[in-house]
Amino acid sequence: MFFIISQKAQKIKGVTKVIKVAIIIDGPNLLGMTTLLGKNINFNKFLKHVLHVKQNRKIVSKLVFHDILPVRGTRNGFYHVLEDFGFEIVDVPLKRYGPQNQKAYKSRTDQAITIEIMCQLKENNFDHLILVSGDSDYEFVLKVCLEAGKTVEIWATSNNIAYELRAMEADIYLFDAEKFSFLKF
């Protein structure tokens, strides 16, 4: 796993290039991570960390994708906290499946996130993508980002990061690693 930005890419005629950063959070995946950790993630410290770990970063997009029951249309308090940190919450209706008398639903946040990343990539909205999810469903869209010359950073936990994501040429950060204990409370 590496993160290389050449001096040539960072400086154009002596002017330091600002790295545009998009942060995309898979809400259901993040909820699962915090449950496994038994602790919440301090997003104030997280945002400060991702801005200051590399110089010249500017966050241009902060999105959290959230499953929502079409009939209820409500969010839990977890998402309101993220809104307080400037994240835009994207409600993704759960898909109902199975017989009419059963209440079985399937999450579609992975699909919505993949489409969002592709749209932002097409518009060249970011140079660096931070994805908070360990889900293997993002393997192909992240490969497209890397092939397009973007850098990718994945935040997950050791228990929920897929092998396919670990094998990518992306920076991998684990919330449960001791060096990131300051991000939990």
Secondary structure, DSSP 8 states (H G I E B T S, - for coil): ------HHHHEETTEE--EEEEEEEEHHHHHHHHHHHTS-B-HHHHHHHHHHSSTTEEEEEEEEEEEE-TTT----HHHHHHHHTT-EEEEEE-EEES-TTS-EEE--HHHHHHHHHHHHHHTT--SEEEEE---GGGHHHHHHHHHTT-EEEEEE-TTT--HHHHTSSSEEEETTSGGGGGGB-
